[in-house]
Amino acid sequence: MSETHYQLEHVMIMDLVSSFNNEVVYILLTYVAVVSAVICNMFQAAAYLFIRPFSLTAYRKTVSIFQYLLFSQLTFRYDWWGDSEMTFYISDADRPFLGKETSVIVMNHRNSAEHLFSCAVNERLGLLGTCKGFLPSYMKYAPTFGWSMFFTESIFLNRSYEKDKETIVKQLKELQSYPDNFWIELNCEGTRFTAERHRTSMEVARSKGLPELKHHVLPRTKGFVLCARVARKYIPAFYDVEYHFDKRSPEPTLLEMLKGKKHHVHIYFRRIPIEEVPEDEEACAKYCHELYRIKDINYEYFEKHGRFPEKTHVIPRRKHSIFIFIFWSALLVVPPMKYLLDVIMYGSMSLIAGVFLSTALVLLWTWWFVEVLLPGVLPFQVQTHHQQ
């Protein structure tokens, strides 16, 4: 055979080995993430039952710690295993406020992977343990991550404004006594951007004489109006947040990023003091539409120039998630591996078979959880399905 053929064969073998090693690491990371998440949920449930009745503040502090321990598994994958990058765009005037105050985050909603890098943003700003969102009601039943968001007081909606209005008002008022700064994410578009949804929403915009958008679905304004009216007593600002993946590579999926595929996301922040948001319901709804018109202009600017129209700032990765991953790995990987080796060395054939069968079932469940369950749940997270 020619030398070229041998070189090609060598490259193919190395690619196969690299792919196999990557899958092994992925399964290990997923096992650690899922089992540690269940442990965190158990402590959160215990706090809900035994601490919350006596001290709401102590309960909130406790469950936020375990949410941080849980969600840091995602930030480790984005920041360190995948070595993905983020470029932040924000004015010098707004930068001192970023991450230092309780805020409503109004972000575009285009890609399932936004959940992963949103966690990484919150981690860099020290808000990962307290971050919240407006979520569809079924999310509270989603194992691990959905349960954690329930314990940390995200707002769960039934996609019916008449039913959800009371829930939103009640929980926003309850959050007034929250002991720490937090971000609560609001996706006014109500659904992820697709060409078909965009076309349908623009037909509605034309029929109502509303601003037409090129890169966003027509916003649903009622959740925005309620936030502005109820939370203005303790939330000093809204943030207009717009993201765009680097144009030099295709947009990733959530699963690709969970598997360590490197990407670069650009994130634009604009602080909107609550005083600028009208209190009147009709005026506030118009303000929301104008906000999305501005968001559309900024997204179009990125499409043309490959960057957002603001100064870039460096917000470095923190190493906390590395130490947390090492802790969970030492706790959840080392003892089972030692036990497995002891069984292989000294156990009976029936014991060895039982252990290997149990291990295979755990790995199968882990695969199902990440490959089947999460892709069917997380892409629809953080929505407010209220009609105009």
C-alpha positions in Angstrom: 0.0 0.0 0.0 1.1 3.6 -0.6 2.3 5.9 2.1 -0.7 8.1 1.5 -3.0 5.2 2.2 -1.2 4.4 5.5 -1.4 8.0 6.6 -5.1 8.2 5.8 -5.7 4.9 7.7 -3.7 6.3 10.7 -5.8 9.5 10.7 -9.0 7.5 10.6 -7.9 5.3 13.5 -6.8 8.3 15.6 -10.2 10.1 14.9 -12.0 6.9 16.0 -9.9 6.7 19.2 -10.5 10.4 19.9 -14.2 10.0 19.3 -14.3 7.0 21.6 -12.4 8.8 24.3 -14.7 11.8 24.0 -17.7 9.6 24.4 -16.2 7.9 27.5 -15.5 11.3 29.1 -19.0 12.5 28.1 -20.6 9.5 29.9 -18.5 10.1 32.9 -19.4 13.8 33.1 -23.0 13.0 32.6 -23.0 10.3 35.3 -21.4 12.8 37.8 -23.8 15.6 36.8 -27.0 13.5 37.1 -26.1 11.7 40.3 -24.8 14.9 42.0 -28.0 16.7 40.8 -30.2 14.1 42.5 -28.2 14.5 45.7 -28.6 18.3 45.5 -32.4 17.9 45.0 -32.6 15.7 48.0 -31.0 18.4 50.2 -33.2 21.0 48.6 -36.3 18.9 49.4 -35.1 18.4 53.0 -34.6 22.2 53.3 -38.1 22.8 51.9 -39.7 20.5 54.5 -37.6 21.3 57.6 -36.1 24.8 57.2 -38.6 26.8 55.2 -41.4 26.6 57.8 -39.1 28.2 60.4 -36.9 30.6 58.3 -37.6 31.6 54.7 -34.2 33.4 54.5 -32.2 30.4 55.8 -34.2 28.2 53.3 -33.4 30.5 50.4 -29.7 30.6 51.3 -29.6 26.8 51.6 -31.3 25.9 48.3 -29.3 28.5 46.4 -26.1 26.8 47.5 -27.3 23.4 46.2 -28.5 25.0 43.0 -25.0 26.4 42.5 -23.5 23.0 43.1 -25.9 21.5 40.6 -25.7 24.1 37.8 -21.9 24.4 38.1 -21.8 21.1 36.3 -23.1 22.9 33.2 -20.7 25.8 33.5 -17.8 23.3 33.8 -18.8 21.8 30.5 -19.1 25.2 28.8 -16.1 27.0 30.3 -13.5 24.3 30.9 -14.3 21.0 29.1 -15.6 22.6 25.9 -13.3 25.7 26.4 -16.0 27.8 24.8 -15.6 31.6 24.7 -17.8 34.6 25.4 -17.4 38.2 24.4 -19.4 40.7 26.4 -20.6 44.0 25.0 -21.7 46.7 27.4 -21.2 50.4 27.9 -18.7 51.8 30.5 -21.7 53.4 32.3 -23.6 50.1 32.6 -20.7 47.8 33.4 -20.5 48.6 37.2 -24.1 47.5 37.6 -23.8 44.2 35.8 -24.4 41.4 38.3 -24.6 43.8 41.2 -28.4 44.2 41.3 -31.6 42.3 41.1 -32.8 42.5 37.5 -35.2 41.2 34.8 -33.3 39.8 31.8 -35.1 40.2 28.5 -33.2 38.0 26.1 -33.7 36.8 22.5 -34.8 33.2 22.2 -33.3 31.3 19.3 -31.3 28.3 20.3 -31.5 25.5 22.9 -27.8 26.0 23.7 -28.7 29.3 25.3 -29.5 27.5 28.5 -25.9 26.3 28.8 -24.1 29.6 28.2 -26.7 31.5 30.3 -25.5 29.4 33.2 -21.9 30.3 32.3 -22.9 34.1 32.3 -24.5 33.8 35.7 -21.5 31.9 37.1 -19.1 34.6 35.9 -21.2 37.3 37.6 -21.8 35.3 40.8 -25.5 34.8 40.3 -25.7 31.1 39.4 -27.2 30.0 42.7 -30.0 32.6 42.6 -30.9 32.8 38.9 -34.5 32.2 38.0 -36.9 32.2 35.1 -40.5 32.3 33.9 -41.0 28.6 33.0 -43.8 26.4 31.6 -45.5 24.6 34.4 -44.4 21.1 33.3 -40.7 22.1 34.0 -41.2 21.8 37.7 -41.6 18.1 37.2 -38.5 17.7 35.1 -35.9 15.7 37.1 -33.0 17.5 38.7 -32.8 20.9 36.9 -36.6 21.5 36.9 -36.9 20.5 40.5 -34.0 22.8 41.5 -35.7 25.8 39.7 -38.9 25.0 41.7 -37.1 25.0 45.0 -35.3 28.3 44.1 -38.6 30.0 43.3 -38.8 30.3 39.6 -42.2 31.3 38.3 -44.1 28.4 36.6 -46.8 29.3 34.1 -49.8 27.4 32.5 -49.7 29.4 29.3 -53.1 31.1 30.1 -52.9 34.7 31.1 -56.0 34.6 33.2 -54.6 31.7 35.2 -51.1 32.9 35.4 -51.7 36.6 36.3 -52.4 35.8 39.9 -49.3 33.5 40.1 -47.0 36.1 38.6 -48.2 38.9 40.9 -48.1 36.7 44.0 -44.6 35.3 43.4 -43.0 38.6 42.3 -44.3 40.1 45.5 -42.8 37.2 47.5 -39.5 37.7 45.9 -39.3 41.2 47.2 -37.9 39.8 50.5 -35.3 37.7 48.7 -32.0 38.1 50.7 -29.6 38.2 47.7 -29.4 39.7 44.2 -30.9 37.6 41.5 -31.7 37.6 37.8 -35.0 36.4 36.5 -35.1 35.7 32.8 -38.1 36.7 30.7 -38.5 35.6 27.1 -41.2 37.8 25.8 -41.2 36.0 22.4 -42.8 33.1 24.1 -41.3 30.5 21.7 -38.0 30.0 20.0 -37.4 31.7 16.7 -38.2 29.7 13.5 -38.9 30.9 10.0 -42.5 29.7 10.2 -43.2 31.2 13.6 -41.6 34.5 12.5 -43.8 34.6 9.4 -47.0 34.0 11.4 -46.1 36.6 14.1 -45.3 39.2 11.4 -48.7 38.7 9.9 -50.2 39.5 13.3 -47.9 42.5 13.6 -49.1 43.9 10.3 -52.7 43.3 11.1 -52.3 45.3 14.4 -50.0 48.0 13.1 -47.1 46.9 15.3 -43.4 47.2 14.4 -42.3 44.4 12.1 -39.2 42.5 13.1 -36.6 40.6 11.1 -34.8 38.5 13.7 -37.4 38.1 16.5 -40.9 36.8 17.0 -43.5 39.4 18.0 -43.2 39.8 21.8 -46.0 39.0 24.1 -46.2 42.0 26.3 -48.5 41.1 29.2 -45.7 39.3 31.2 -43.4 42.3 30.6 -46.1 44.7 31.8 -46.8 42.7 35.0 -43.1 42.6 35.8 -42.7 46.3 35.3 -45.8 47.1 37.5 -45.3 44.6 40.4 -41.5 44.4 40.7 -40.6 48.1 40.3 -40.6 48.5 44.1 -37.5 46.3 44.4 -36.0 45.6 40.9 -34.0 48.7 39.9 -33.5 47.7 36.2 -34.4 45.6 33.2 -31.6 44.4 31.0 -31.9 44.1 27.2 -29.7 41.1 26.4 -29.0 39.9 22.9 -26.8 37.0 21.9 -25.3 35.8 18.6 -23.0 32.9 17.9 -19.8 33.5 16.1 -20.6 33.7 12.3 -17.5 31.7 11.4 -19.1 28.4 12.5 -22.6 26.9 12.4 -24.8 27.5 15.4 -24.5 24.6 18.0 -27.2 22.5 19.6 -27.5 22.0 23.3 -26.3 18.4 23.0 -23.2 19.4 21.0 -22.2 21.8 23.7 -22.9 19.3 26.4 -20.5 17.0 24.6 -17.8 19.6 24.7 -17.9 21.2 21.3 -16.2 24.5 21.4 -18.1 27.6 20.4 -17.9 31.4 20.7 -21.0 33.4 21.7 -21.2 37.2 21.7 -23.6 38.8 24.3 -24.8 42.3 24.4 -26.1 44.0 27.5 -28.0 47.3 27.9 -29.3 48.5 31.2 -32.8 50.0 31.4 -33.4 51.8 34.7 -36.9 50.9 35.9 -37.8 54.6 35.9 -37.6 54.5 32.1 -40.3 51.8 31.9 -43.8 53.3 31.9 -46.2 52.3 34.6 -49.3 52.7 32.5 -50.3 49.3 30.9 -50.7 50.5 27.4 -47.6 52.7 27.4 -45.6 49.8 28.9 -46.8 47.4 26.1 -45.7 50.0 23.5 -42.4 50.2 25.3 -41.9 46.5 25.1 -42.5 46.6 21.3 -40.0 49.4 21.0 -37.5 47.4 23.0 -37.8 44.5 20.6 -37.4 46.9 17.6 -34.1 48.1 19.1 -33.1 44.4 19.8 -33.8 43.7 16.1 -31.6 46.6 15.0 -28.7 45.3 17.2 -29.0 41.8 15.9 -29.0 43.1 12.3 -25.9 45.1 13.2 -24.1 41.9 14.2 -25.3 40.2 11.0 -23.5 42.9 9.0 -20.4 43.6 11.1 -19.8 40.4 13.1 -20.0 42.2 16.4 -22.5 44.3 18.5 -22.4 48.1 18.6 -20.9 48.6 22.0 -17.5 48.4 23.8 -16.2 44.9 24.6 -15.4 43.9 28.2 -13.6 40.9 29.6 -15.4 39.0 32.3 -13.1 36.1 33.1 -14.0 32.5 33.8 -13.9 31.5 37.5 -12.3 28.3 38.6 -15.1 27.4 41.1 -16.7 24.9 38.8 -13.4 23.0 38.3 -13.1 22.5 42.1 -16.8 21.5 42.4 -16.4 18.9 39.6 -13.3 17.5 41.3 -15.2 17.2 44.5 -18.2 15.4 42.9 -15.9 13.2 40.9 -13.9 12.1 44.0 -17.2 11.4 45.8 -19.1 9.6 43.0 -16.4 8.0 40.8 -13.5 6.9 43.0 -15.5 4.7 45.5 -17.5 2.9 42.8 -14.4 2.3 40.7 -12.6 0.9 43.8 -15.6 -1.4 44.5 -15.7 -2.5 40.9 -12.0 -3.5 40.9 -12.5 -5.3 44.2 -15.4 -7.3 42.7 -13.4 -8.2 39.6 -10.4 -9.3 41.7 -12.2 -11.1 44.5 -15.9 -11.5 43.7 -17.8 -14.5 42.5 -19.0 -14.8 38.9 -22.6 -14.1 39.9 -21.6 -11.0 41.8 -19.4 -9.8 38.9 -22.3 -10.3 36.5 -24.7 -8.4 38.8 -22.4 -5.5 39.2 -21.8 -5.2 35.4 -25.5 -5.4 34.7 -26.2 -2.7 37.3 -23.5 -0.5 35.8 -24.9 -1.0 32.3 -28.4 0.0 33.5 -27.0 3.1 35.2 -25.2 4.1 32.0 -28.4 3.3 29.9 -30.5 5.5 32.2 -27.9 8.3 32.0 -27.9 8.1 28.2 -31.7 8.2 28.1 -31.8 11.2 30.5 -29.4 13.4 28.4 -30.1 12.1 24.9 -33.9 11.8 25.1 -35.4 13.6 28.1 -33.4 16.8 28.3 -33.6 17.7 24.6 -37.3 17.3 24.8 -37.6 19.6 27.8 -34.9 22.2 28.0 -35.4 23.8 24.5 -38.7 25.2 25.7 -37.5 26.6 29.0 -38.0 30.2 30.2 -41.1 31.2 28.2 -44.2 33.3 28.8 -47.0 32.2 26.5 -49.4 35.1 26.8 -51.3 36.5 23.9 -51.0 40.2 23.0 
